[in-house]
């Protein structure tokens, strides 16, 4: 009986050699990790709203993943387009914000100053404003507060 190596200890990256079926059109990957995507997430939501809504409606119609590939490709292309524009117009602000998120456990609260600079640049360059869904309309959103107070979580 052979002992299997624990997967965490493996230094070989697994790439599935099986190509996708011919009936699935190729679409480029976004090519971003979680921190850059989280940094630009609210802008993707605003910029790609119509494509996202079409995709979600399609997913509600049919649970078959192949059914909504066309709509999914549109969402991906839209996100790639926005990331390209953000890189073109606000690269330094974007880079500073997502790197802050990456260093701080992906928590926005540690990066609010850099976030304000990034949001301002995106608004001035692309006319996109960060809107948090479900925010109370009678209070300023958390990302616009200069000195927000955070509720401490109990430590168990």
LINHUZI-V197370 format. One record per backbone hydrogen bond with DSSP energy under -0.5 kcal/mol. CO is the residue of the C=O (numbers start at 1). NH is the residue of the N-H. If there is no record, write none. Layout:
BEGIN
co: <CO | CO>
nh: <NH | NH>
END
This chain:
BEGIN
co: <6 | 7 | 11 | 13 | 17 | 21 | 23 | 33 | 34 | 35 | 36 | 37 | 38 | 40 | 41 | 42 | 43 | 44 | 46 | 48 | 49 | 50 | 51 | 52 | 53 | 54 | 55 | 56 | 57 | 58 | 64 | 64 | 65 | 66 | 68 | 69 | 70 | 71 | 72 | 73 | 74 | 75 | 76 | 77 | 78 | 79 | 80 | 81 | 82 | 83 | 84 | 85 | 86 | 87 | 90 | 91 | 92 | 93 | 94 | 95 | 96 | 97 | 98 | 99 | 100 | 101 | 102 | 104 | 106 | 107 | 108 | 109 | 111 | 112 | 113 | 114 | 115 | 116 | 117 | 118 | 119 | 120 | 121 | 122 | 122 | 122 | 123 | 129 | 131 | 132 | 136 | 141 | 141 | 142 | 154>
nh: <9 | 10 | 13 | 15 | 19 | 24 | 25 | 37 | 38 | 39 | 40 | 41 | 41 | 44 | 45 | 46 | 47 | 48 | 49 | 52 | 53 | 54 | 55 | 56 | 57 | 58 | 59 | 60 | 61 | 62 | 67 | 68 | 68 | 69 | 72 | 73 | 74 | 75 | 76 | 77 | 78 | 79 | 80 | 81 | 82 | 83 | 84 | 85 | 86 | 87 | 88 | 89 | 90 | 91 | 94 | 95 | 96 | 97 | 98 | 99 | 100 | 101 | 102 | 103 | 104 | 106 | 105 | 107 | 108 | 110 | 111 | 112 | 115 | 116 | 117 | 118 | 119 | 120 | 121 | 122 | 123 | 124 | 125 | 126 | 127 | 128 | 127 | 131 | 133 | 135 | 139 | 144 | 145 | 145 | 156>
END
